[in-house]
Amino acid sequence: MMMSEQSGETNTSDAELRAPELTLNDKAHSVIPQIGFGTFQIPPEDTQRAVEEALEIGYRHIDTAAAYYNEEQVGDALKATGMAGKVWVTTKLRNCDQGYDAAMVAFEESRRKLKVDVVDMYLIHWPFPAAGFYKETWRALLKLRDEGAIRVPAVSNFLPEHLRGVIDDSGETPAVNQIEAHPRFSQPGNLAFCAAHGIVTEAYSPLGHGKDIESEPVVAAAKAHGVTPAQVVLRWHTQEGRIVIPKSKHVERMKANLASACFDLTPAELAAIDALDDPHANVSADPATFTHSQSWADQHVRGNI
């Protein structure tokens, strides 16, 4: 892989733009592309175009959520490109739809909007412990899996105590936990718990904010390998076994993100990035106390849509 001296962008042919894959510890041992395309805060009017571009570039994993209010546009892109049922699609259950019966209804709405027969991965978006429904919601996801409506039931923003709760209650362990993770907030305790239980971590906000990609170990590794700092951070994730779902509306950045698995960091470089962790550097909410409903009005007021 070569870096353009003028632009700082990585030059790579379209043939190289394919994500590595991971095998999950679910009943079917599903294989998931390790680099997905995130759609959080992409407005509905931009979503279909962005997803179509991502699919054209070579992404085969699209991540959305009911609370992003763009599932329908993701579905439109899948239909327009003929890729419905041919690429990995993840969506998530809103907090206000938790509970066994409510989750069943909400899932059908998401599936209708996505225009797919089977949703590859369906996540409980937050544990929302104040409501106390996440255990029965997990049982609903297991039922949907048993009925063939979803391939992989999984969770998001779960801390070890929430993971223990669903495991002890159902006897089944989520295959994936999607959490905030980036160099300055990598949640090593949560990562260790997931690894010990065969749970793959999926990182959202994988690049963090400016301080992550501007940190000395990241910049030094980028210079050493002739890649961008963002590519270094994404490779740090994937090399350590995490799934990543970076978001961009810019085609060149989409390409660079997908090309990030084309080099290897050294053990010393990985360790230096690991050492950046700061338990107070989160950019998202605390899952133990997050109580927003994720209704349209709630998301709109908070500036998420």
Protein Blocks (a to p, Z undefined) as FASTA:
>chain_A
ZZdfklopacddfklmccdddddfbfkopacdfbdcdfehiafklmmmmmmmmmmnopab
dcddfklopmmmmmmmmmmnopgokaccdddddfklgcjklmmmmmmmmmmmnopabdfb
acdfbgolmnopmmmmmmmmmmmmmnopambdcdehiafklmmmmmmmnopacfbdcddd
dfklnolmlmmmmmmnopacddehklopmklmmpmklmmmmmmnopafklmmmmmmmmno
pacddddfbfklmmmmmmmmmcccdfklmmmmmmmpcfklcfbdcfklgccekiaklmmm
nopZZ
